[in-house]
Amino acid sequence: MIELRRRIVATTIAAVALVAAGCGANSEAADQPRETITTTSTVTATPTTDDVTTTDIGHVEVQTGAERLVMSGFAAIAGKRVGLISHQNSVVEGRHLADHLDAAEHVELVALFGPEHGARGDRDAGEYIEDSIDPLTRVPIFSLFGETRQPTPDMLEGIDVLLYDLQDVGARYYTYISTMGLAMQAAASANIEFVVLDRPNPLGGLVGGGVLDEDATSFVGLYPIPDTYGLTAGELALAAQANGWLPGIESLQLSVVELVGWDASMLWDDTGLEWIAPSPALTTADSALVYPATVYLEATSLSYGRGTDRPFTLFGAPWLDAPNVVRELTARSLPGFEFTATTVTPRLLDSMTVEPAFIDSEINAVQIDVIDGPLARPTELGVHLLDILISEGRAAGIDVLSRPEWLDQLSGSTRLREALEADTPALQIIDRSGAEVVPLSKELQEHHLYARSSS
């Protein structure tokens, strides 16, 4: 790993240059005229030995874009009226970024924008969220997971710059990056700046799975990228703009406040940062690494662990022969993972608004543990899981693939479902998906802000 991760770097954030970006499906702003096109820019600071100093940031590893912005005294946005897209991870020194902004003398916090789970991250997955007033800053919170999923012109009125500070998990179907794209488009239409405060990708630079068809966009798939795309949010925003993945984004004034001390060989435990669950079901960094595999089980009749203490790292059903599934998974030599047969009883937990599958019933289950993160390939595991479970279901007279349309949306095309229905071997499906990624690799590489190393 690079030496940068061992340093605490004091940086002053330079003035932000402007760039173009925006968003796609169902966007009201897509057809609005653009007057100017600017060049892509990122906020950078290359630390040297002379730059190392003591700060009051509590860790000595990676610095997030939000930390750097706070450390600079908000120099890059001084004198501006600010909107903030945030959630529970938007924290610097144990304090929410909204509260830092509210206390700052030279910026004015105008509004918060809440994605899925809310602006302070206190809402359940899929829960409809109303607009409200933030109890601490007393500014309005506009919901981006209620009547609209894109900021409206009225919401953006009086805002000079829109900050994006959401911790993503590196999977295309995780909705925060769709919120980012839709907000980018709205900001372009309103002619306001958009600043991505970058955060690590918990999967590092891992790229895998099938590529979304351009005509299959949805809120769980807004970009023609693989299931795991190996970019930070900042890199993805730049790639989307440069490659024209999102219509109507030419005039967006986009900038990225880069991470310091991070490279794409790093998984979460390498960063020195505290894991704060970016959604209630991803309680550990390991669960984020398994999620790209088990999220496909949302399209099946099985439990994927909701209502237990192992969401997305456990799956099961009353009829499942869990020991046999463990034997089959183990025989397929899937590196980085270990599988254990167990039993669990899903319950309705305090934070949940939707009943989990098989509530209050004991089910046979398989627990997935990460034993070697750098070797793990979750998208490949996902294909093997579906292949094995569909076969197990047929033997038990169970229709496993109960929501085929949802599998199509998650996988970004009909190809995965059709291959499974045709009993295509899992390894052949994986090889086909890998071939889809090859033409896209160069497009992704051209927008890397951080080192990609083999160590």
C-alpha positions in Angstrom: 0.0 0.0 0.0 1.2 3.5 -0.6 2.9 5.5 2.1 0.2 8.2 1.9 -2.1 6.2 4.1 0.3 6.5 7.1 0.2 10.3 7.1 -2.0 13.0 8.4 -1.9 15.7 5.9 -2.9 19.3 6.4 -4.2 20.8 3.2 -5.8 23.9 2.1 -8.4 23.2 -0.6 -7.8 25.3 -3.7 -10.5 27.2 -5.4 -12.7 24.8 -7.3 -12.8 24.8 -11.1 -15.9 24.0 -13.1 -17.0 20.9 -15.0 -20.0 19.4 -16.8 -22.2 16.6 -15.5 -25.9 15.5 -15.0 -28.4 12.7 -15.1 -30.6 10.5 -17.1 -33.9 8.6 -16.7 -37.1 10.4 -16.0 -35.3 13.7 -15.6 -37.4 16.9 -16.0 -34.2 18.9 -16.5 -32.7 16.9 -19.3 -34.1 19.0 -22.2 -33.4 22.4 -20.7 -30.9 24.6 -22.6 -27.3 24.9 -21.5 -25.3 28.1 -22.0 -21.7 27.2 -21.2 -19.4 24.3 -21.2 -16.4 24.2 -18.8 -13.5 21.9 -18.3 -13.3 19.1 -15.9 -11.5 19.8 -12.6 -10.7 18.2 -9.4 -9.5 19.6 -6.1 -6.1 18.1 -5.5 -3.4 18.2 -2.9 -0.3 16.0 -3.3 1.3 15.6 0.1 5.0 15.4 0.6 7.1 14.9 3.8 7.0 18.6 4.4 3.2 18.6 4.3 2.9 16.3 7.2 1.6 18.0 10.3 -0.7 17.4 13.3 -4.4 17.9 12.9 -7.4 17.3 15.1 -8.8 14.7 12.8 -9.0 11.5 14.8 -7.4 8.9 12.5 -4.0 8.7 10.8 -5.1 7.0 7.6 -7.3 8.1 4.7 -8.8 11.6 4.7 -12.2 12.0 3.1 -13.2 14.9 0.9 -15.6 16.1 3.7 -12.7 16.2 6.2 -10.5 18.2 3.8 -13.3 20.7 3.2 -13.8 21.2 7.0 -10.1 21.4 7.6 -9.8 24.2 5.0 -12.4 26.3 6.8 -14.7 25.7 3.8 -12.3 27.9 1.7 -13.5 26.5 -1.6 -17.1 27.5 -1.0 -16.6 30.7 1.1 -19.3 33.2 0.8 -21.7 30.8 -0.9 -25.1 29.4 -0.1 -24.9 25.7 0.3 -27.2 22.7 -0.2 -26.0 19.4 1.2 -26.9 15.9 0.1 -26.1 13.8 3.2 -26.8 10.8 5.3 -25.4 9.2 8.5 -21.9 8.8 7.1 -21.6 12.5 6.5 -19.5 13.0 9.6 -16.3 14.7 10.4 -14.8 14.3 13.9 -18.0 12.7 15.1 -20.1 15.7 14.0 -22.4 15.7 11.0 -21.3 17.8 8.1 -24.5 19.8 8.2 -23.7 20.9 11.7 -20.2 22.0 10.7 -21.7 24.0 7.8 -24.3 25.5 10.1 -21.6 26.7 12.5 -19.3 28.1 9.9 -19.0 31.9 9.6 -18.3 32.2 5.9 -20.9 29.9 4.3 -24.7 29.7 4.6 -26.4 26.3 4.9 -29.6 26.7 2.9 -31.0 23.2 2.7 -30.4 19.5 3.2 -31.3 16.8 0.7 -32.1 13.3 2.0 -31.5 10.2 -0.2 -32.9 6.7 0.6 -32.6 6.3 4.4 -32.8 10.1 5.0 -30.4 13.1 5.4 -29.3 11.8 8.8 -29.7 8.1 7.9 -32.6 7.2 10.3 -35.1 5.7 7.8 -35.6 2.1 6.7 -34.7 0.7 3.2 -37.3 1.6 0.6 -39.3 3.8 3.1 -41.1 6.7 1.6 -39.7 9.9 3.1 -41.5 13.3 3.4 -39.9 16.7 3.4 -39.2 18.0 6.9 -37.3 20.5 8.9 -33.9 19.5 10.3 -34.2 19.7 14.2 -30.6 20.8 14.7 -29.9 23.3 11.9 -33.6 24.3 11.4 -33.1 24.3 7.6 -35.5 22.4 5.3 -34.8 18.8 4.4 -35.9 18.0 0.9 -36.6 14.3 0.4 -35.1 12.7 -2.7 -36.8 9.4 -1.8 -40.5 10.5 -1.7 -42.5 12.4 -4.3 -39.4 13.0 -6.3 -35.9 11.5 -6.5 -34.4 14.6 -8.2 -34.1 18.1 -6.7 -36.7 20.4 -8.2 -36.1 24.0 -9.2 -37.9 25.2 -6.1 -35.7 23.1 -3.9 -32.6 24.5 -5.4 -33.7 28.1 -5.2 -31.2 30.3 -3.4 -28.4 27.7 -3.6 -25.0 28.5 -5.1 -23.4 25.1 -4.6 -24.7 21.6 -4.0 -22.4 19.3 -2.0 -22.7 15.5 -2.3 -21.4 13.5 0.6 -22.7 10.0 0.6 -20.8 6.8 1.4 -21.3 4.4 -1.5 -20.6 0.7 -1.5 -19.2 0.3 -5.1 -22.3 -1.6 -6.5 -24.3 -0.2 -9.4 -27.7 -1.0 -7.8 -27.0 0.8 -4.6 -29.2 3.9 -5.0 -26.8 6.7 -3.8 -25.0 6.9 -7.1 -28.4 7.3 -8.8 -29.2 10.1 -6.4 -25.9 11.7 -7.3 -26.6 11.5 -11.1 -30.1 12.9 -10.8 -28.9 15.8 -8.5 -26.1 16.5 -11.0 -28.6 16.9 -13.8 -30.8 19.2 -11.7 -27.8 21.3 -10.7 -26.8 21.6 -14.3 -30.2 22.9 -15.2 -30.2 25.4 -12.4 -26.7 26.5 -13.3 -25.3 25.9 -9.8 -22.0 24.2 -8.8 -21.9 20.5 -7.9 -19.1 19.3 -5.6 -18.5 15.6 -4.8 -16.8 15.2 -1.4 -15.1 11.9 -2.3 -15.1 8.8 0.0 -13.5 5.4 -0.4 -15.1 2.6 -2.4 -15.3 -0.2 0.2 -14.7 -2.7 -2.7 -11.5 -0.9 -3.7 -11.0 -1.1 -7.5 -13.0 -4.3 -7.9 -14.7 -4.6 -11.3 -17.1 -7.4 -12.1 -20.5 -8.6 -13.2 -22.5 -7.7 -16.3 -22.7 -4.3 -17.8 -26.1 -2.5 -17.7 -27.8 -2.1 -21.1 -28.2 1.6 -22.0 -32.0 1.0 -22.6 -32.4 -0.6 -19.2 -31.8 2.4 -16.9 -33.7 2.6 -13.6 -33.1 4.0 -10.1 -31.1 0.8 -9.4 -29.1 1.2 -12.6 -28.5 4.6 -14.1 -25.1 4.1 -15.8 -23.8 1.6 -18.3 -21.3 0.2 -15.9 -20.7 -3.3 -14.4 -22.3 -4.5 -11.2 -19.1 -3.6 -9.3 -17.4 -0.7 -11.1 -14.2 0.0 -9.1 -14.6 3.8 -8.9 -15.2 6.3 -6.2 -18.2 8.5 -6.5 -16.0 11.3 -7.7 -14.4 9.2 -10.4 -17.9 7.9 -11.4 -19.2 11.5 -11.7 -16.3 12.5 -14.0 -16.6 9.3 -16.1 -20.4 9.9 -16.5 -19.8 13.4 -17.7 -16.9 12.7 -20.1 -18.6 9.7 -21.7 -22.0 11.2 -22.0 -23.7 8.5 -19.9 -26.2 10.9 -18.5 -28.1 13.3 -20.8 -28.2 17.0 -20.2 -25.0 17.4 -18.2 -22.7 19.4 -20.4 -22.9 22.7 -18.5 -22.6 21.3 -14.9 -19.9 23.0 -12.9 -18.5 19.8 -11.3 -15.6 19.4 -9.0 -14.3 16.7 -6.8 -12.6 17.1 -3.4 -10.3 14.2 -3.6 -9.4 11.6 -0.9 -5.9 11.7 0.5 -4.0 8.5 1.3 -6.3 6.2 -0.6 -5.6 3.8 -3.5 -7.8 1.3 -5.2 -6.0 -1.7 -3.7 -7.5 -0.8 -0.3 -10.5 -2.4 1.2 -12.3 -0.7 4.0 -10.2 -2.1 6.9 -7.1 -0.6 5.2 -8.4 2.9 5.4 -8.3 3.5 9.2 -11.8 5.0 8.9 -14.7 3.9 11.2 -17.4 1.8 9.4 -20.7 3.6 9.8 -23.4 1.5 8.1 -24.4 3.4 4.9 -27.8 1.6 5.1 -29.2 -0.3 8.1 -28.7 -3.7 6.6 -25.0 -3.2 5.8 -23.8 -3.4 9.4 -20.2 -4.3 8.7 -17.6 -3.7 5.9 -17.7 -7.4 5.2 -21.4 -7.2 4.5 -20.7 -4.6 1.9 -18.3 -7.0 0.3 -20.9 -9.8 0.2 -23.8 -7.5 -0.8 -23.2 -7.6 -4.6 -23.7 -11.4 -4.4 -26.7 -11.7 -2.1 -28.6 -8.6 -3.4 -29.7 -10.9 -6.2 -31.6 -12.9 -3.7 -34.1 -10.0 -3.4 -35.4 -11.4 -6.7 -36.0 -14.9 -5.1 -38.4 -16.5 -2.7 -35.7 -17.0 -0.1 -34.8 -14.8 2.9 -31.6 -12.9 2.4 -31.1 -12.3 6.1 -33.4 -9.3 6.8 -34.8 -9.6 10.3 -31.7 -11.3 11.5 -28.3 -10.0 12.7 -26.8 -11.1 9.4 -28.6 -9.2 6.6 -27.0 -9.9 3.2 -24.5 -12.3 4.7 -27.0 -15.0 5.3 -29.8 -16.6 3.2 -32.3 -19.4 3.7 -35.8 -20.9 3.6 -37.7 -23.6 5.5 -37.3 -26.1 2.6 -33.6 -25.4 1.9 -31.1 -28.2 2.4 -28.5 -25.9 3.8 -25.7 -28.5 4.4 -26.0 -29.6 0.7 -25.8 -25.9 -0.5 -22.7 -25.5 1.7 -21.1 -28.6 0.1 -21.9 -27.3 -3.4 -20.6 -23.8 -2.8 -17.4 -25.2 -1.1 -16.9 -27.6 -4.0 -16.9 -24.7 -6.5 -13.8 -23.2 -4.8 -14.9 -19.6 -4.5 -11.9 -17.8 -3.0 -12.3 -15.3 -0.1 -15.5 -16.8 1.3 -16.5 -19.5 3.8 -19.9 -21.0 4.1 -21.7 -22.5 7.2 -25.1 -24.2 7.6 -27.2 -22.8 10.4 -30.8 -22.0 11.4 -32.3 -18.6 12.1 -35.7 -17.0 12.9 -36.3 -13.7 11.1 -38.0 -11.1 13.3 -39.6 -7.6 12.7 -36.9 -5.3 14.1 -37.5 -1.9 15.5 -36.1 0.0 12.4 -38.0 -2.1 9.8 -41.2 -1.0 8.0 -41.6 -4.1 5.9 -41.9 -7.6 7.3 -39.0 -9.9 6.4 -39.6 -13.2 4.7 -40.6 -16.1 6.9 -41.1 -13.8 9.9 -41.1 -15.6 13.2 -40.4 -19.0 11.6 -37.2 -20.9 11.9 -35.5 -21.4 8.6 -32.6 -23.4 7.3 -29.8 -21.0 6.3 -26.3 -20.6 4.9 -24.0 -18.0 6.5 -21.4 -16.3 4.4 -18.2 -15.1 6.0 -15.4 -13.2 4.3 -12.1 -14.8 5.1 -9.8 -13.1 2.6 -11.3 -9.9 1.2 -8.7 -9.2 -1.5 -9.5 -12.6 -3.1 -13.3 -12.2 -2.9 -15.3 -11.8 -6.1 -18.9 -11.2 -5.0 -20.5 -10.9 -8.4 -19.2 -14.4 -9.3 -20.5 -15.7 -6.0 -23.9 -14.2 -6.9 -24.1 -16.2 -10.1 -23.2 -19.4 -8.3 -25.7 -18.8 -5.6 -28.5 -18.3 -8.1 -27.4 -21.4 -10.1 -27.4 -23.6 -7.0 -30.5 -22.3 -5.5 -32.6 -22.6 -8.7 -31.4 -26.2 -8.9 -32.3 -26.8 -5.2 -35.7 -25.2 -5.7 -36.5 -27.4 -8.7 -35.7 -30.5 -6.6 -38.0 -29.3 -3.9 -40.8 -28.2 -6.2 -40.2 -24.5 -5.3 -40.2 -21.5 -7.8 -37.0 -19.8 -6.5 -36.9 -16.9 -9.1 -40.2 -15.4 -7.8 -39.4 -11.8 -9.1 -37.7 -12.2 -12.4 -38.4 -8.6 -13.4 -36.4 -7.5 -10.3 -33.5 -9.7 -11.3 -33.5 -8.0 -14.7 -33.4 -4.6 -13.1 -30.6 -5.5 -10.7 -28.5 -7.2 -13.3 -29.2 -4.5 -15.8 -30.4 -6.7 -18.6 -32.3 -9.9 -19.3 -29.1 -11.8 -20.0 -28.5 -13.2 -16.6 -32.0 -14.4 -16.1 -32.3 -16.0 -19.5 -28.9 -17.8 -19.1 -30.1 -19.2 -15.7 -33.4 -20.3 -17.2 -31.5 -22.0 -20.0 -29.4 -23.9 -17.5 -26.2 -22.2 -18.7 -23.3 -23.2 -16.5 -22.3 -20.6 -13.9 -18.7 -20.4 -15.2 -19.9 -19.7 -18.7 -22.2 -16.9 -17.5 -19.3 -15.4 -15.6 -17.0 -15.5 -18.6 -19.7 -13.8 -20.7 -20.0 -11.0 -18.2 -16.3 -10.6 -18.1 -16.2 -10.1 -21.8 -18.8 -7.3 -21.5 -16.5 -5.4 -19.2 -13.4 -5.4 -21.5 -14.6 -2.7 -23.9 -15.6 -0.5 -21.0 -12.3 -0.8 -19.1 -10.5 2.0 -21.0 -13.4 4.4 -20.4 -13.2 3.7 -16.7 -9.4 3.9 -16.5 -9.3 7.4 -18.1 -11.1 8.9 -15.1 -9.1 7.3 -12.2 -8.1 9.9 -9.7 -6.2 7.4 -7.5 -3.5 4.8 -8.0 -4.4 1.3 -9.1 -1.8 -1.1 -7.8 -1.5 -4.9 -7.5 -0.3 -4.9 -3.9 
